[in-house]
Amino acid sequence: MDLATRRRRTALFLLFLVPGLSISSWVTRTPDIRDLLGASTAQMGVILFGLSVGSMTGILGSGALVARFGTRPVMGAGTLLVVLSMAVVGGGAMLASAPVVTAGLFLFGAGMGGGEVAVNVDGAEVERLAGRTVLPTLHGFFSLGTVVGAACGILCTAAAVPVQWHLAAVVAVTAGMLAHALRAVPGGVGRTRDRGRRTDSGTASPRAKVWKDRRLLLIGGVILAMALAEGSANDWLPLLMVDGHGVDPALGSAVYTGFAAAMTIGRFGGGFLIDRVGRAPVVRASAVSATLGIAVVAFADSALLAGAAVLLWGMGASLGFPVALSAAGDSGPDAAARVSLVAMIGYVAFLVGPPGLGFLGDHYGLRSAMLVVLAFTAVAVALAPAVGTRSTTPSPVPDPAVRPRTPADPG
């Protein structure tokens, strides 16, 4: 890997770390923010809806923005919104204004969703240039950011640091990361012509309708299942352990921490395995691991056994999202549109799945609700061949979705 590619990869690591640090900083201070706002549980649900609306708004527009402007300005603008969102949330907490906090969460969702396609398209190109797997490690830095941010948030809570000062410090740190990272990201990547690509004769050709690609839709099925496995744990695992297995809240939080740690380890170690055995076997093994883990949590009456099975769940869920995005990016021309479609499917699982599970859990119990997730991950085992096997050498044929860089390009 040459020096420029190495610096670019490091920049992408930082661009994944920023939203991880930010979201966990918000999550760990939600009890304090709720008290400052004087909000009920129902009102907090309305406030959190701003995050969902922002995420869907961002992800729906991201692919088109990348095709028009390239990855660098889109990921820069998206990450900047994430940085600013923490300032707005902190200001809303200080002013005890629920609308301001909601607006801050909308900005976070729009920034993260809007930058999602751009940073993954750029990461997919780094994979091609480096000839090795990169995307799982990139997503590992998001998980690492959540762990670091949560630890700092817990310390700030214990020390009674005001929310606005804690989040102001997060803004300062993440703004510095963004400014440093963007210098190493080249311009023009992912940009396509406004009126379609040119054929050899110079005439315009229409953009492919990626949603008609059968293999891409199968990849979407994999990401739907694995994103549901990840999202359901993020939203419901502590309560699942408390209500379903009778553990105390502190132990339920500790079990979730184990899940997050397993996710982080899985993502940092996934690239090593993929480069040696290929994407499809790794995704199949991941889906099997998640299925077994969820099955034990749902059916076993032993809290100790269920807690141990959560590690299988976390390891299994860790690679589905990044590996599916990697497969989508090199499944054909117009990488931005392909990653956008698959990422949107994944976001549907993240945003719609957990509330649906909550509805089922309210009627049948959370352990029974997890059977829906179990069914999806079992299907992902069968769909795993769709992600294919990434070549361990860069392709000599440039991706037509990526405009060749010239010395005049910024970065």
Secondary structure by P-SEA (a helix, b strand, c coil): ccaaaaaaaaaaaaaaaaaaaaaaaaaaaaaaaaaaacccaaaaaaaaaaaaaaaaaaaaaaaaaaacccaaaaaaaaaaaaaaaaaaaaaaaaaccaaaaaaaaaaaaaaaaaaaaaaaaaaaaaaaaaccccaaaaaaaaaaaaaaaaaaaaaaaaacccaaaaaaaaaaaaaaaaaaaaaacccccccccccccccccccccccccccccaaaaaaaaaaaaaaaaaaaaaccaaaaaaccccccaaaaaaaaaaaaaaaaaaaaaaaaaaacccaaaaaaaaaaaaaaaaaaaaccccaaaaaaaaaaaaaaaccaaaaaaaaaaacccaaaaaaaaaaaaaaaaacccaaaaaaaaacccccccaaaaaaaaaaaaaacccccccccccccccccccccccccccc
